[in-house]
Amino acid sequence: MAATFAASGVPARAPARGALSFVPTREAPSWRPGVRSPTSRGVAALARAARRPPPPAPFDPPAEGVWCDPRRVRLLRGEGAAAPTGDGPVVYWMSRDQRADDNWALYHALALANRHDRAFAVLLDLPAELRACPGERHRAFLLGGLRDVRERLRDLGIPFALVDPSSSTTTSSSSTTSSSAAAARFAATLSSAPISLLVTDYSPLRDHRSARRAVALSLAPADVPVHEVDARNVVPAWAASDKLEYAARTIRRKITDALPAYLTPFPSAEAFERAAANAAGSSRGRDAIAEFRASALDLEAAAAEEEDRSAAAAAARSSSGDGGFGPAPSVVVGPRAIAPGARAAREALASFLAPARFASYVSRNDPNVVGAQSGLSPYLRFGHLSAQRVALEANLARERGASEESDAALDSFLEELIVRRELAENHCAFNPAYDALDGAPGWARESLALHASDPREHAYSRAELERAETHDELWNAAQLELTRLGKQHGFMRMYWAKKILEWTPEGPAYALETAIGFNDRYSLDGGDPNGYAGCMWAVAGTHDQGWKERDVFGKVRYMNYAGCKRKFKVAEYVARIDAEVAEELDARKRWVDEKAGRTREKEKAATREAARP
């Protein structure tokens, strides 16, 4: 699901001064209006924890080089310290966290390479990552971000290879290969070198878990250690809680207590550069890295192939008259297009925290205040930006001097970025049915089952909903914002998901599947724990409480059109989205035409070249 929902899926009022102040992964603050806000003491304690110095033990960073708190690391295979075995290189298998800087997993792997005098490389299974993307806009964003990774690692002298375990030249996402089978082939590729130690990213999502498990089982030799590092959360998931949490109030204190130990500065850029140079000077494992690079995929060729495929698909959808709703959503090329990559992410963060813009954050629940939300969720979802970096920069913004209003807004922002976001990670880590009705709290399942067959005043098929063909112009605008523009306002996403429940005659399980499917497929920040938790909150009561029972909804929280009219100018929002969608479609047509023109010129040039004697 997209990172469009609040991290926990529960709307929160602005917390008291002193609370956390961070970037919501899903523009989260907008998700849950009307819910009882965190207690002043609870949120203020969290803010104080964010600013407290770290405790002296059990981890003291070294004076030189890169490092990673060992409490962020789990052994998937190996015993004790799990040092490298053999003379192969240390390899970081990049997956969820696609950035070079502010990446604890990369730092951990590089520190081990330095400590044990091994060469070091970063590998990414490009076909697997592309298969995991639901559509064209996601694949384009991923490939663009990898350019930043490649350039930064090149500057550091760190080898980076896009591995193709299938030895196929195609990067098509149409393969039906399971994630575990693909991961086993990736392990075979690593084993052919072989390597001495593997470090990988943490993720609570089932496909990622399956892939890590398959690699840990298949990697040879059998004594090669496999380390998993949580570089996604400020407080590592296993340090935040060891069980499924019921709501933000049950996990907040745990995060508050742990935060001072983990919200620390990253190693300096100079330390990173020295560590990279040390690894480059090691000869142990250098030959294996050369093998990986010799067979690696070419990023520019993959990106060009994907762009050609996207343009052809967009042209086919346009000529078929289906309105552009194909199995792979079109790339956003108009004003709503978001530049991918770590550099663009850092620029977006700086823009958001600038005083002139951040002043509008208090209006983040009003869809008509453009720019009030951070816009960082796609970067957080693809790992182009570290949530910990966002938190550190937010605290620096506070120290630079802020008004009482902006200070309170920063508190709310941090609450969403850390507590709500990590609550969503907890939901996916400890709830096997994190994206299904079976994963809802018992009270919600029971009440929804009692009202599953209630008559609906309005009922629509999934296809009608996808095409935004309902009686409600507000919902239609929110759906078009999602499908055409690739990102939906956080407040509107709550209303959007709840209406899917209300208008789906097949019942709540089908409605939840529809909401998650649309969000994963169309939102650029889809396929993320925040999206799953957000949809579960809206449709199935996760991280919420029971409310007054009513038809269809049972005891799940209700929202309606009249409530939206009281909060913002509905007609203004609808008109703006209609105009933006029209502008996007025009820009997309020009992009397709320009691409087709370049293709024709290439074909003519090739024909002329072939005709030469």
C-alpha positions in Angstrom: 0.0 0.0 0.0 1.1 3.4 -0.6 2.8 5.4 2.0 -0.2 7.7 1.7 -1.9 6.7 4.9 -0.7 7.7 8.3 2.0 5.5 9.4 -0.2 3.9 12.0 -3.3 4.4 10.1 -4.9 6.4 12.9 -5.3 10.2 12.5 -3.7 12.2 15.2 -4.4 15.7 16.3 -1.5 18.0 16.7 0.4 16.8 19.7 1.6 19.0 22.5 4.7 21.1 22.2 7.9 19.1 22.5 6.7 16.0 20.8 8.4 14.3 17.9 8.7 16.3 14.7 9.1 14.2 11.6 8.3 13.5 8.1 5.2 11.2 8.0 5.8 8.4 5.6 2.3 8.6 4.3 1.7 12.3 4.8 0.3 10.6 7.9 -1.0 13.4 9.9 -3.8 13.9 7.5 -5.0 10.3 8.0 -6.9 10.4 11.2 -8.8 13.5 12.0 -11.0 13.3 15.1 -9.2 10.5 16.9 -8.2 11.3 20.4 -4.8 12.8 20.2 -1.9 11.4 22.1 -1.7 12.6 25.7 0.3 15.7 26.2 2.6 13.9 28.6 3.1 11.0 26.1 4.0 13.1 23.1 6.1 15.6 25.1 8.0 12.7 26.6 8.7 11.4 23.1 10.0 14.8 22.1 12.3 15.1 25.1 13.6 11.6 24.3 14.4 12.7 20.8 16.6 15.5 22.2 18.2 13.6 25.0 21.9 12.5 24.6 22.4 8.8 24.1 23.1 6.6 27.1 26.8 5.7 27.5 26.4 1.9 27.0 26.0 -0.7 25.6 27.4 0.8 22.4 30.1 3.4 22.0 30.9 4.3 18.4 34.5 4.1 17.4 36.5 7.2 17.0 37.3 6.5 13.4 35.7 4.8 10.4 32.1 3.9 9.7 30.1 2.0 12.2 26.7 0.6 12.9 25.2 -0.1 16.3 25.2 -3.9 16.7 21.7 -3.8 18.1 20.5 -2.9 14.7 21.9 -6.2 13.4 20.5 -9.7 13.4 22.1 -12.9 12.3 20.1 -14.8 9.7 22.9 -17.3 9.5 26.1 -17.7 11.5 27.0 -17.9 15.1 28.7 -15.5 17.6 30.3 -12.5 15.9 29.8 -14.2 12.5 33.0 -12.8 11.0 33.7 -13.4 7.2 34.7 -16.9 6.2 37.2 -17.6 3.4 38.9 -15.0 1.2 35.9 -13.7 -0.7 34.5 -10.1 -0.5 32.0 -8.7 1.9 28.8 -8.0 0.0 25.9 -5.7 0.8 22.8 -6.9 -0.9 20.8 -3.7 -1.4 17.1 -4.0 -1.6 14.8 -2.0 0.5 17.1 0.9 1.3 18.3 2.2 -2.0 20.8 4.9 -1.0 24.5 5.1 -0.3 24.6 7.7 2.5 22.8 7.4 5.8 22.5 3.7 5.3 23.3 1.6 8.4 23.3 -1.7 6.4 25.9 -0.4 4.0 28.0 1.1 6.9 27.8 -2.2 8.8 29.0 -4.2 5.8 31.8 -1.7 5.0 33.0 -1.7 8.6 33.3 -5.5 8.5 35.2 -5.4 5.3 37.6 -2.9 6.8 38.0 -4.8 10.0 38.7 -8.1 8.3 40.7 -6.8 5.3 38.2 -7.7 2.6 37.2 -6.1 -0.6 33.6 -4.7 -0.6 30.9 -4.4 -3.1 27.2 -3.5 -3.3 24.9 -5.7 -5.4 21.3 -5.3 -6.3 19.0 -7.9 -8.0 17.5 -5.6 -10.6 15.1 -8.0 -12.2 13.7 -8.9 -8.8 13.3 -5.2 -7.8 11.5 -4.5 -11.1 9.2 -7.4 -10.7 8.2 -6.1 -7.3 7.1 -2.8 -8.8 3.4 -2.8 -9.6 3.6 -0.4 -12.6 5.5 1.8 -14.9 5.7 4.8 -12.6 7.2 2.7 -9.8 9.8 1.2 -12.1 10.8 4.6 -13.5 11.2 6.0 -10.0 13.3 3.0 -8.9 15.6 3.2 -11.9 16.1 6.9 -11.5 17.0 6.5 -7.9 19.6 3.8 -8.8 21.4 6.4 -10.9 22.1 8.4 -7.8 23.3 5.2 -6.0 25.6 4.3 -8.9 27.1 7.8 -9.1 27.7 8.2 -5.3 29.3 4.7 -5.0 31.4 5.5 -8.1 32.7 8.7 -6.4 33.5 6.6 -3.3 35.3 3.9 -5.4 32.8 1.2 -4.2 31.9 -1.4 -6.8 28.2 -1.5 -7.6 26.7 -4.2 -9.8 23.1 -4.8 -11.0 23.0 -8.6 -10.8 20.8 -10.7 -13.1 20.6 -14.2 -11.5 18.6 -15.6 -14.4 21.4 -14.6 -16.8 18.6 -13.0 -18.9 18.9 -9.7 -20.7 15.3 -8.7 -20.1 14.2 -6.6 -17.1 10.5 -7.2 -17.7 8.3 -7.2 -14.7 5.9 -9.7 -16.2 7.7 -12.7 -14.8 5.6 -14.9 -12.5 8.7 -16.2 -10.7 8.2 -16.4 -6.9 10.3 -14.2 -4.7 11.8 -17.2 -2.9 12.8 -18.9 -6.2 14.3 -15.7 -7.6 16.2 -15.2 -4.3 17.6 -18.8 -4.5 19.0 -18.0 -7.9 20.5 -14.8 -6.5 22.1 -16.9 -3.8 23.5 -19.2 -6.4 25.0 -16.2 -8.2 26.7 -15.1 -5.0 27.9 -18.7 -4.2 29.6 -19.0 -7.6 32.1 -16.3 -6.6 32.1 -17.1 -3.6 31.7 -14.3 -1.0 32.8 -14.3 2.6 29.8 -12.5 4.3 26.5 -11.1 3.2 24.6 -8.1 4.7 21.0 -7.3 3.7 18.2 -4.9 4.4 15.4 -5.6 6.9 11.8 -5.6 5.9 8.6 -6.9 7.6 6.9 -7.6 4.3 6.3 -11.3 3.4 7.9 -11.3 0.0 11.1 -9.7 1.4 11.1 -12.1 4.3 10.7 -15.1 1.9 13.6 -13.8 -0.3 15.9 -13.4 2.7 15.0 -16.8 4.0 15.7 -18.4 0.6 19.1 -16.7 0.3 20.1 -17.7 3.9 19.1 -21.3 3.1 20.8 -21.5 -0.3 24.0 -19.5 0.0 27.2 -21.5 -0.3 29.5 -22.3 1.3 27.3 -23.2 4.2 29.3 -21.3 6.7 29.0 -17.9 5.0 27.3 -15.6 7.6 24.2 -13.5 6.6 23.5 -10.3 8.6 20.2 -8.4 8.5 20.3 -4.7 9.4 17.3 -2.4 10.1 18.3 0.8 8.4 14.6 1.8 7.8 13.4 2.5 11.3 14.9 5.0 13.8 14.4 2.4 16.6 15.0 -1.0 15.1 11.8 -3.1 14.8 13.0 -5.8 17.2 14.1 -3.2 19.7 10.8 -1.2 19.6 8.7 -4.2 20.5 8.6 -8.0 20.6 4.9 -8.4 20.0 2.0 -7.0 17.9 1.0 -3.6 19.3 -2.6 -2.6 19.6 -2.3 1.1 19.0 0.2 4.0 19.1 -0.4 4.5 22.8 0.9 0.9 23.5 4.2 1.4 21.5 4.9 5.1 22.2 6.5 4.6 25.6 8.7 1.7 24.3 10.0 3.9 21.5 10.4 6.9 23.9 12.6 4.8 26.1 14.7 3.5 23.3 15.0 6.6 21.2 18.0 8.3 22.8 20.1 5.3 22.1 19.3 5.1 18.4 18.6 8.7 17.2 22.3 9.4 16.8 24.3 11.2 14.1 25.6 9.1 11.2 29.3 8.6 10.5 30.8 11.6 8.8 31.2 11.9 5.0 35.0 11.9 5.6 34.9 8.7 7.6 32.7 7.1 4.9 35.3 8.1 2.2 38.2 6.7 4.2 36.5 3.4 4.8 35.6 3.1 1.2 39.2 3.8 0.2 40.5 1.1 2.7 38.2 -1.5 1.2 39.3 -0.6 -2.3 42.9 -1.3 -1.3 42.2 -4.8 -0.2 42.9 -7.6 -2.6 41.0 -10.3 -0.7 37.9 -10.9 -2.8 38.7 -8.5 -5.6 38.5 -11.2 -8.3 35.0 -12.2 -7.2 33.8 -8.6 -7.5 35.3 -8.4 -10.9 33.1 -11.4 -11.9 30.0 -9.7 -10.6 30.7 -6.6 -12.5 31.6 -8.4 -15.7 28.1 -10.0 -15.9 26.2 -7.0 -14.5 23.3 -5.4 -16.2 23.7 -1.9 -17.7 21.5 0.6 -15.8 21.1 3.0 -18.8 20.1 0.2 -21.1 17.5 -1.1 -18.6 16.2 2.5 -18.1 15.9 3.1 -21.9 14.1 -0.3 -22.3 11.7 0.6 -19.6 11.0 4.0 -21.0 10.3 2.5 -24.5 8.0 0.0 -22.9 6.2 2.7 -20.9 5.7 4.9 -23.9 4.4 2.0 -26.1 2.0 0.9 -23.3 0.7 4.5 -22.9 0.2 4.8 -26.6 -1.6 1.5 -26.8 -3.9 2.4 -23.9 -4.7 5.8 -25.5 -5.6 4.2 -28.9 -7.7 1.4 -27.2 -10.0 4.0 -25.7 -9.9 2.5 -22.2 -9.1 5.8 -20.6 -5.6 4.8 -19.7 -6.5 2.3 -17.0 -4.1 -0.5 -17.9 -2.4 -3.1 -15.7 0.6 -0.9 -15.3 -0.2 2.8 -14.4 1.4 5.4 -16.7 4.5 7.3 -15.6 3.6 10.7 -14.3 5.3 13.3 -16.5 3.5 16.5 -15.8 3.8 19.0 -12.9 3.1 16.2 -10.3 6.1 14.2 -11.5 8.6 13.7 -8.6 12.3 13.6 -9.3 13.7 10.3 -7.9 16.9 9.7 -6.0 18.8 10.6 -2.8 19.8 14.1 -4.0 16.2 15.0 -4.9 15.0 13.6 -1.6 17.4 15.7 0.4 16.4 18.8 -1.6 12.7 18.0 -0.9 13.5 17.6 2.8 15.3 21.0 2.9 12.4 22.6 1.1 9.8 21.2 3.5 11.7 22.3 6.6 12.3 25.8 5.3 10.4 28.1 7.7 8.4 29.8 5.0 7.0 26.5 3.8 6.8 24.6 7.1 4.5 27.3 8.4 1.8 25.8 6.2 2.1 22.4 7.9 -0.5 23.3 10.4 -3.0 23.1 7.5 -1.8 19.7 6.3 -5.4 18.2 6.7 -6.8 20.7 4.2 -6.4 19.3 0.7 -6.6 22.8 -0.8 -3.4 24.0 0.9 -0.8 22.8 -1.7 2.6 22.1 -0.2 1.4 21.7 3.4 2.3 18.1 3.5 5.9 17.0 3.2 5.8 15.0 -0.1 8.6 12.8 1.3 6.7 9.5 1.4 7.9 8.1 -2.0 11.5 8.8 -1.0 11.0 7.0 2.3 9.2 4.1 0.6 12.0 3.5 -1.9 14.7 4.0 0.6 16.1 7.1 -1.1 15.8 9.0 2.2 16.5 7.8 5.8 13.8 8.5 8.4 16.6 9.0 10.9 18.1 11.7 8.7 14.7 13.4 8.5 14.5 13.3 12.3 17.9 14.8 12.8 17.3 17.6 10.3 13.9 18.4 11.9 15.6 18.7 15.3 18.2 21.0 13.7 15.4 23.1 12.3 14.0 23.4 15.8 17.4 24.5 17.2 17.7 27.2 14.5 14.8 28.9 16.1 11.1 28.5 15.5 7.9 30.0 16.6 5.6 28.3 19.1 3.3 27.2 16.2 6.1 25.6 14.1 7.6 24.0 17.2 4.2 22.3 17.8 4.0 21.3 14.2 7.5 19.7 14.4 6.3 17.7 17.4 3.4 16.4 15.4 5.6 15.7 12.4 8.0 13.6 14.5 5.1 11.7 16.1 4.0 10.6 12.7 7.4 9.9 11.3 8.6 7.8 14.2 5.8 6.4 16.3 3.0 6.0 13.7 5.4 4.8 11.0 7.1 2.3 13.3 3.7 1.1 14.5 2.9 0.3 10.9 6.2 -1.7 10.7 5.2 -3.5 13.8 1.8 -4.3 12.3 3.4 -6.0 9.3 6.1 -7.7 11.4 3.9 -9.4 13.9 0.6 -9.8 12.0 0.8 -12.5 9.3 -2.5 -11.2 7.8 -1.4 -7.6 7.8 -3.2 -6.9 4.5 -6.4 -9.0 5.0 -9.6 -8.9 7.0 -8.3 -11.8 9.1 -5.7 -9.5 10.5 -8.2 -7.0 11.8 -9.0 -6.7 15.6 -11.7 -9.1 16.8 -14.3 -6.4 17.6 -14.0 -5.1 14.0 -14.2 -8.5 12.3 -17.3 -9.4 14.3 -19.2 -6.1 13.7 -18.2 -6.0 10.0 -19.4 -9.6 9.6 -22.8 -8.7 11.2 -23.3 -5.9 8.6 -21.6 -7.5 5.6 -24.9 -8.0 3.8 -26.5 -4.7 4.8 -28.1 -3.0 1.7 -26.0 -0.2 0.2 -27.6 3.0 -1.0 -24.9 3.1 -3.7 -23.1 0.1 -5.0 -20.3 0.0 -7.6 -18.2 -2.7 -9.2 -14.4 -2.6 -8.8 -14.0 -1.6 -12.4 -16.4 1.4 -11.9 -14.5 2.5 -8.8 -11.2 2.2 -10.7 -12.5 4.5 -13.5 -13.9 6.9 -10.9 -17.5 6.4 -12.1 -19.5 7.1 -8.9 -22.2 9.7 -8.0 -19.7 11.4 -5.6 -17.6 14.1 -7.3 -15.3 14.4 -4.3 -14.5 10.7 -4.2 -14.0 10.7 -8.0 -11.5 13.5 -7.7 -9.6 11.6 -5.0 -9.5 8.5 -7.2 -8.3 10.4 -10.2 -5.6 12.1 -8.1 -4.4 8.6 -7.2 -4.7 6.9 -10.6 -3.7 9.8 -12.9 -1.3 11.7 -10.7 0.3 8.9 -8.6 -0.2 10.5 -5.2 -3.3 11.1 -3.0 -3.7 13.7 -0.3 -3.6 12.0 3.2 -6.9 13.3 4.4 -8.7 12.3 1.2 -7.2 8.8 1.4 -9.2 8.2 4.6 -12.5 9.3 3.0 -11.6 7.4 -0.2 -11.0 4.1 1.6 -14.0 4.3 3.8 -16.3 4.9 0.8 -14.9 1.8 -0.9 -16.2 -0.1 2.1 -19.5 1.6 2.0 -20.1 1.0 -1.7 -18.8 -2.5 -2.1 -21.7 -5.0 -2.0 -19.3 -8.0 -2.0 -18.5 -7.2 1.7 -15.6 -5.8 3.8 -12.9 -8.4 2.7 -13.4 -7.5 -0.9 -13.5 -3.8 -0.1 -10.2 -4.1 1.8 -8.6 -6.0 -1.1 -9.8 -3.3 -3.5 -8.5 -0.4 -1.5 -5.1 -2.0 -1.0 -4.9 -3.1 -4.6 -5.6 0.4 -5.9 -3.2 2.0 -3.5 -0.4 -0.5 -4.2 -0.9 -0.2 -7.9 -1.3 3.5 -8.5 0.3 5.3 -5.6 4.0 6.0 -6.0 4.5 5.2 -2.3 2.4 2.0 -2.5 3.5 -1.4 -1.3 4.7 -0.1 2.0 3.7 -1.0 5.7 2.2 2.5 6.1 -0.2 1.9 3.3 -1.3 -1.5 4.6 -1.8 -0.2 8.1 -3.7 2.8 6.7 -6.1 0.7 4.7 -6.6 -1.6 7.6 -7.4 1.4 9.8 -9.9 2.8 7.4 -11.7 -0.4 6.5 -11.0 -2.8 9.3 -10.5 -0.7 12.5 -6.8 -1.6 13.0 -5.1 0.7 15.5 -8.5 2.3 16.3 -11.3 1.7 18.7 -14.9 0.7 18.3 -17.4 3.5 17.6 -21.2 3.8 17.5 -22.6 0.9 15.5 -24.2 1.7 12.1 -25.2 0.0 8.9 -22.4 -1.4 6.7 -19.6 0.0 8.9 -20.6 -1.8 12.1 -18.4 -0.3 14.8 -15.6 0.9 12.4 -15.2 4.7 12.3 -17.4 6.5 9.8 -16.7 9.4 7.5 -19.1 11.2 5.1 -19.3 13.9 2.5 -20.9 16.5 4.9 -18.0 16.2 7.2 -15.6 16.9 4.4 -17.6 20.0 3.4 -17.2 21.3 7.0 -13.4 20.9 6.9 -12.5 22.3 3.5 -13.9 23.7 0.2 -14.9 20.6 -1.7 -15.6 22.4 -5.0 -12.2 24.0 -5.0 -10.5 20.6 -4.5 -12.5 18.9 -7.2 -11.8 21.8 -9.7 -8.1 21.7 -8.9 -7.7 18.0 -9.4 -9.7 18.1 -12.7 -7.4 20.8 -14.0 -4.3 18.9 -12.9 -5.5 15.7 -14.4 -6.2 17.4 -17.7 -2.7 19.0 -17.6 -1.1 15.6 -16.8 -2.9 13.9 -19.7 -1.8 16.6 -22.1 1.8 16.3 -20.9 1.7 12.5 -21.1 0.5 12.7 -24.7 3.3 15.1 -25.7 5.8 12.7 -24.0 4.4 9.7 -25.9 4.5 11.6 -29.2 8.0 12.8 -28.6 9.2 9.4 -27.8 7.5 7.9 -30.8 9.2 10.6 -33.0 12.6 9.7 -31.6 11.9 6.1 -32.2 11.0 6.7 -35.8 14.2 8.7 -36.4 16.3 5.9 -34.9 14.6 3.4 -37.2 15.2 5.6 -40.3 18.8 6.1 -39.3 19.2 2.3 -38.9 17.6 1.7 -42.3 19.9 4.2 -44.0 22.9 2.6 -42.3 21.8 -0.8 -43.4 21.4 0.4 -47.0 25.0 1.7 -47.3 27.2 -0.4 -49.6 
